[in-house]
């Protein structure tokens, strides 16, 4: 797409380039606007050549050409750029480390997108901690699900003989909440094991779900989350980070 503007005696030509980027299943567009040249046709200027400020002049086919260059071009290897790229890779690797389980947590995706797209868009701006020398994931802010259902409230979670025990309020008086909803408990160990357990929400005021793993310790758990899905799997809630006690 090309457009131009005339400021006598210079005719400026711009090019707008629409670029499509792909990273795995993630697809997005950007637009670059570039000033190509300015052709001076005033005979009083004569032939032009050389550089003035951010303008580079030359002559071609008896016409004076003027093009601009950036005053302060961006450094693609700046600390900020490197942290951004590092954070992006962390979230991509995090999605892959769950082995496809994230498909369950993001059923309400916009048309043309995938659960992966939503996982990336939710976590890139929120789950990266850039306070140190290198970016790291803040697992307390990572979302493994998102949607329109109300989030669960977790009064207590602990390690028991049989594994990881998590209590949750059923909150049946809240609109959109149904006792047939499916509660999903998901955890990842420091060894990279992915643990998942599901249970019907139930009609009691407080429910309990246990992720089976006899002999597990708090130090073995890298992160743990709880969320809920509708019975038909078409809706989900935002996940809640579960802090464990021994």
N, C-alpha and C positions, 0 to 999 in steps of 0.2 A: 504494500500500500504506500503510495507516494503522494506527498502534498508539498506545496511551496507557498512562499509569501514574498512579495515584491516591496523592497525598501530602496528606492532609487538612490544611487545607481547600482545597487547590488541585488541580484536575484538569488535567493537562498533556496536550496533544494534539500528536503529532508526525506529520509526513508524510515518508515515504521515497519519493523520486522516482528511478526508474531511467532514465537518459538514454543514448541512443545517439548517438555522434559518428562522423562520417565525414570523412576527409581523403583525397580521391582514392579509391583502392581499399582504404585502411586503414579498418577499422571496429573500434570498441571501446566499452565501456560504463562508466559511472560511476554511483555512487549518492549522492544528496544527501539529507541528513537535516535537516529544518527543524522547529523548534518553532513551531507556529502560535499557540497561545494557552494560557492557563491561566485557567479560570473559577472565581472564588472565590464560593461560595454561603453563606459564613458571614455571617449578618445583622448580627453585631457590627462588621464592618468598615465598613458603610455604603457610600456611593458612593465610587469610587476614580477618580483621574485624575492624570496627570502622569508624570514619569520618576524612577525611583530606580535608581542604578547602571546596570546594563544591562537593567532592566525598565521597560516602558512600560505604564501602567495606564489603563483607560478603563471606561466603563459603557455597556452596551447591553442593552435589553430588561430592565432592572432587575437585570442581572447584572454583576458586576465582571469585567473581562477583563484578563489580564496576559499580555504577550508579551515575549519576550527579543530582544535585539539583540547582535551581536558586540561584544566589548570592543575588539578590534583587527582590524577588517576588513582583508583582504588587499588590497594595492595591485596592481591588475592591470598597472600600468605601472612596477613596480619594475624595477631593473636585472636582477635574477635572472629575472623573468618575461619581460622583453624578450629576454634572451640565450637563454632556452629557446625562445621563438617563432622567434628568428632561426636557431637551430640546427636546428629542425624544418624550416624552409623550405630551409636549405642541403642537407639530406639529400634532401628531395623533389626539388629542382632537380638534385642530383647523379644521382639515379636516371634522371631524364628526359634528362640530358646523354649517357647511354650508348646511347640510342636503342633500348631493348628488349633489349640484349645480356645484361642481368641475368637474363633468363628462363632462360638456360643454366646459371647458377651456383647456382640454388636449386631443384633438382628435388625435394628431400625436404621438402615443405611439409606442415604439419599440415592435417588435413581442415578445410575451410571457409576456409582462408587462401590467399594467392597469393604468388608470389615477391616481389612488391612489399612485402607485409606483413612477410615475413621479413627482407628487405633493411633495412627501416626499423627493425625491432626489434633487429637485430644492430648497426646503426651509430649509432643515436641515442645510446645510452649510452656508446659507445666511441670514435667517430671525430670528435667535436666537441672542439676546443680552445677553452676559455673563459678562457684565461689573459690574453688581451689585452682591449682595449676592446670589440672586436667578436668574435663567435664565428667561427671558421674551421674548415675541414675539415683534419684531420691525415691525409694520404694514406698515411702509413706504417701507420695503424691501420684504414683503410677496408677492409671486406670486400666483395669482388665475387662471392664464392661461399661456401657453407658446406654441410657435410654430414658423413656418417659415414666417408668414406674417409680414410685417412691423408694428411696434408699433404705436399707435395713439399719436398725439400731442394734449395736452389739454391746451388751452390758458387761460381758465377761468372756474371756477365752484363755484356755490353759492347756498344758500338756498333762495328759492322763495316761494310765497304763496302756490303754488301747490305741492312743494316737493323739490327735489334736481335737480338743473339744471346744466348740464355739456355741455360746448362747445368743439368741436373738429375739427381739420383740416381734411378735407377729403383726401387730398394728392393724388389726382387722377393721377398725373403725375409720381408717383413712380411705378416702375415695380411690378407686382403681386397685385396691388391695383385695386379693381373693385367697381363701384358704387352700385352693387347689394350685396356687402358684408353686413353682419349683425353686427351692433355695439351693444355691450353688456355692460350695466351699472349695477354694482352690489355693494351693500352696506350691512353693518351689523350694527345694532343699539347696544347701550350699554345694552339694555334689551335682546339682542340675536335674534332679528327679522332679517330675511334675506330678503332683497329687491332686485328685479331684474327687469330690463326693457330692451327691445330690439328695434332696429330700423334699417331700411335699411340705409347704409352709405350715399347715395344720391349723386347728381351731383354738389351741391353748394360748394363753396370754404370752407365754414365753416358750420358745422352742429350743431344742439343742440338736446340733449336727456334729458328728464325729468323723474326722478323716482318719481312716484306719492306718496306723503305722506304729506297731508295738515297739517300745524301746527308743523312740525318737526323743531328742532333747531340744530345748529352745535354741541352743547354739547351732543345731542342724538345720534350722528353718531360715531361709533367706528372706522370704516374704510370704504373707498369707492374706487372702481377701475373701469377702463374702458379698454375694449379690443375689438377686432374684430374677427369675424369668416367668413369663406367663405360661400357662399350661400348654398352649399351642406353640410356644417358642417364638412368637412374633414380636414380643416386647421384652425389655430388660430394664433393670435399674442401674444406676451408677454404682460401681463397686465401692466397698468400704475396706480400708486397710485394717487388718486385725493385729493388734499388739498382743503378744502372748506372754503369759507369766508361767513360771515353773510350777 
